[in-house]
């Protein structure tokens, strides 16, 4: 392995490990907040607002953060993001009421926007390996959320939701010393790049908007409540947490595997298959096969995590800069994931979770057809 490639891998592993630790609190809040809203001084509609606020922040922050990262350096940006992640996780434990929780979610939104752009820039530096590099980075990033949703959900039943987040703030703080080990400088071709937070969406952006709306919105908000119909809140949180953990576990397995396949055989065919099977997952949840549908949906959501950047980069020439299109795709995905929790929290008062999953399945199918026709 050449020295530049080796250094690139070290940067990917380090920055992805920081993001993995930073994700501990955010991963658990999705499983806990809908069921324990009163413990945080919130109503159910406020839950949707809180779980979407960080994504709205990210949508409009990507361009600013990309420019700031170049100005102050990657390592300083990662260090600041690690500190913000630790503080926001601790605020979940000590805060109560909309103002404090909203502040924590805004801080997390800025943190994630910074870290996801840094890891993507490192990953696409060597375009011949973009699928594998993005996939391995995603796998490392998912380790923290998986641990949070299994161990954290258990801790909620033992010490309560607030104390569980205070405990999680301790391992989150380990991201700070890791940030200090990153290279001082990172050479890239993004000096003059100003990625738009939102631009006119391309067909693939619409697909990622719908995926974010469905998986990170409708499914993430409603899965615990579906289980709570037939079990206690503690059991529902454990079951919902386990399936939400599969969102990260599926990505940890599928992203590097499908990234390698995309590098070797081309990303488009695998992207189509993954999109179709994601639709199958939503349909299965809609008709009552909740666990099966969730597993299928979450596995191929993980595949799309690496296939999306691979599809974009493979369609570009060597001279084109990738960070702009990647940032646009990420912004639209986050916009969908922001609208999803917000809309789902309110719509659950009028329609069932199963109906909402069916609507997403139809919309995602239409989005996939639109993308295929545009490519043709």
N, C-alpha and C positions, 0 to 999 in steps of 0.2 A: 504494500500500500504506500503511495507517495505521501510525502510530508504534508502537502496542502490538503489532500484527501483525509489523512489522519487527523490533521488539525480541525477540518470541517466536522468530522465525526465527533471529536471531543466537544466541540461547541454545541452540536445537536444534542448530545447526551446531557451536557451540563444544563443548557437552557430548558430542555424537556423535563429534567429532574426538578428544576425550580417550579415549573408550571404544575407538575404532578403534586408537589407539596402545597402549592398555593390553592389547588382545587379541592383540598380536603373539606373546608367549610362550605364552599359552594355546592359540592356534591350532596352533602347531607341535608342542606337546607331545603332541597326540593322534596325529599322524603318526609321531613319533619314538619315544615311550616303548614301545609294544608291540614294536618291532623292536630297540631298543637298551636293553632293560631292564637288562642286566648293566652297562652303562656308568654307570647311575645307582644301582647296587647293589640292584636290585630283581628279584624273581621275577615271572612272569606273573600269578599271582593278586594280587600287590601292585600291579601295573599297574592292574588294575580298581579297586582301592581308591583309588589316587591320583587316577585320572581321575574318580572319583565323589565324592571327599571334599569338593571345593569346592562342589559342588551341594548336598550335605547341609547344609553351613554356610549357604548362601544360603536354603534352605527355611525355616530357623528364625531367620534374621537379618533378614528383610524388615521385620517390624514394628518391631523395635528401631532399625534404620537409618533408617526413615521418620521416627520420632520424633526421633532424633538430628539428622537433616538439618534439621528445622524448628528445633531448638534452636540449632544452631551456624551455620546458613546453608548455602545450596547451594554457594557458592563454596568455603568451607572444606572441605565434604565432598568436593567434586571434587578439591581440592588434596591432601587426605589420601589419596584413592583413587589419584591419579596417583603419589604417592610409594610406596604399597604395591605398585602394579603394577610399578614399576621394580625394587624390591627382590626381589619374587617371581620376576621373569624372570631376574635375576642369580643368584638361589639355584639355579635349574635348572642354571646353568653351573658353579657352584663347589661345590654340595652333592652328597652321595652318601649313600645309605641312606634307609630309610623315614622317619626322624625329620625330616631336613632337607627332603626333598621334600614330606612331609606338611605341614610348616609353610608352605612356599611355596604349596601348594594352598589351605590355609585362608586365607592372606592374600589370595590371588586371589579366593576366594569372597566375602569381605567387600567387596573392591574392585568386583567386578561387580554385587553386590546394590545397592551405593550408586549406581553409575553408571546402571544400567538403570532404577531408579526415578526418578532425576532426569530422564532423557531422556523417559520416559513421561509424567511430570507436565507437562513443557514441551509435549509433543506433543498432549495431549488438552485443553489450555487453550482452544483454539478448535474446538469439536466439529463444526462444519460442515465442517472440513478435516481431521478426525482421521486419515482413511485416508492422505491425501497426506503429512501431517506425520510420521506414524509411518513411512511408507514411505521418505521422503527421509532421515529420521534413520537408519533401518536401512541404507540404501545407503551412507551415509557411514561407519557403523560397520563395514561389511564390507571397506572398502578395506585396512585394516591386516592382517586375517587373510589376505586374498588374497595380499598381498605376502609375508607370512611363510611361507605354504605353498609358494609358488613359489620365492622367493629363499632362504628359510630352508632348504627341503629341499635345494637345491643347495649351500648352505653346509655342511650336515651332511656331504655327501660330500667336501667340500674340507678342512674344518678339524676335523671330528668334531662329535658332538652337543653336548658340553658347551661348547666354544668358540662354537658357533653361537648358543647362548642368551646368552652374555656379550656378543656383538656386538649381538644384538637389544635388549639392555637400554639401549643408547645411544639409538636412536630412541624407545624407550618413554619415556625421561626427558623428551622434548620435550612430553609431556602436562602437565608441571608448569607451564611458563610459559603454556601455553594456559589452564590453570585460573585463572591470575591475571587473565585478560582477561574472565572471566564477570561478569555483573552481581552487585553486592554483595547485592542483595535480589531475591527473586522473590515476587510476590504471587500467592497461590493460595487455594483454598477447602479446603485439606487440614489446617488448623490442628489440628482436633480428631480428625482421621482416624488410626486405629490399625489399619493393614491387618494382617489375620491372616496368620501364616506358613503355617499350614495350617488349613483349615476343611472342613466337610463338602463334598465336591466336587459341583459341578453337572455336567450332561452335557458341557458344553464343556470343563470342567476335565479330565474323564477323557480326552477326545480329545487335549488337549495333554500329558497324562501319557504316553499311548501314543506320541505323536509324539516326545516327548523320549526315551523309552525306546528307540524304534526307530532314529531317525536319529542322535542323539547318543550312543547306547549301542551297540546291536548293529552298526549300520553303521560308525560311527567306529572302534570297536575292531577289527573283523574285516576291514575292506577291505584294509589293508596285508598282513595274513596271507594273504588270498585270493591276492593277487598274488605273494606270496613262495613259493607252491607251485611256480611255474613260472619264477622269475627270482631274481636275487641280491637280498640285502637292500637294497642301495643303489638298485637299479632299482625294487624294491617300494615303498620309501619315496617315491621320486619319483612313481610312479604313484598310490599312496595319497594322497600330499600333493596331487597335482593334482585328484583327485576330491574330497578334503576341501575344497580351495579352491573347488570348484564349489558346495559348500554355502553359502559366503559370496558367491560370484559370482552364484549364482542368486537369493539374497536381495537383493543389490544391484540386480539388474535387475527382479525380480518384485515386490518389496515396494512401490516407488513406483508401478509400473504398476497392479498390482491394488489398491493403496490408492486411486488415482484412480478406478478403475472402481467400487470399493465406495462411494465418496462420491457418485458420479453415479447409479448404478443400484441400490444396496443391496448389502450385503455377504453376505447369506445364500446366494444362488444361487452366487456365485463361491466362497464358502467350501466349499459342497458339492462343486463340481467339483474344486477343489484337493484336497480330502480323498480323493475317488475316485481321482484320478490319482496321489496319493502311495501309495495301496494298490497301484496298477498297478506303480509303481517297485519296491516290496518284492517283489511276485510275480516280476517279471523277474529280480531278483538271485537269488531262490530257485531259479529254473529254469535259471540259467546265463548269462543275458544281463546280465552284471555291469555293464558300462559304460553300456549303454542304460538299464537300470533305475536305476542311480545318478544319471544325469543327470535323468531324469524325477522321481525322488524328491526330489532336491535343489532342482530348480527350483520345484516346488510347495510344498516346505517353506518356501521364501522367500516365496511368496504368502501362506501361512498366517501368517507373522510379522506382517504388517500387517492381515490380514483378521480375526484373532482379536480384537485390541483394537477394530477397527471394529465387529464384530458385537456386542461387549459394549456399547460406548458408544451405538450406534444404538438399542439396546433400552432405554436408560435415559431418564428424563425430564431436562429441563434442570436441575432442582433437585437431582438426585442427584449425589453425589460419585463420581467414576470410579476414584479411586486404590485403593479397597478391592477391588472386583471385579478390577481389573487385577493387583493384587498377588497376589490369590488364584490367578488364572490362571497368573501367572508362577511362583508357588510350586509349583503342581502340575506345571507343565512341567519345572521344575528337579528336582522329586522324581523324575519319570520319567527324566530325563537322568542323575540320580544312581544310580538303581537299574539303569539299562541297562548302563553299563560294569562295575559291580560284578558283576551276574549273568552278563554275557557272558564276562568273564574266567574265571569258574569253569566255566560251561557248555561252553566250547570244549574242555575236557578230556573231555567226554562226548558232545557232538553237534556237527555241522558248523555253519558260519556260515550256509549256505544254509537249513538246517532252521529256524534261529532267525529268519531273515528271513521264512520262510513263516508261522511262528507269529505274528509281529508283523502281517503282512498280514491274517490272520484276526481278530486282536484289534482292529485298527484299523477293519476293516469293521464289526464288531459295535458298536464305540464310535460310529461314524458313524450307524448305524441307531438306536441308543439316543438319540442327540442329536436326530435327525429326529423320532422318535416323541414325545419330550418336547416339542419345539417345536410339534408338531401338537396 
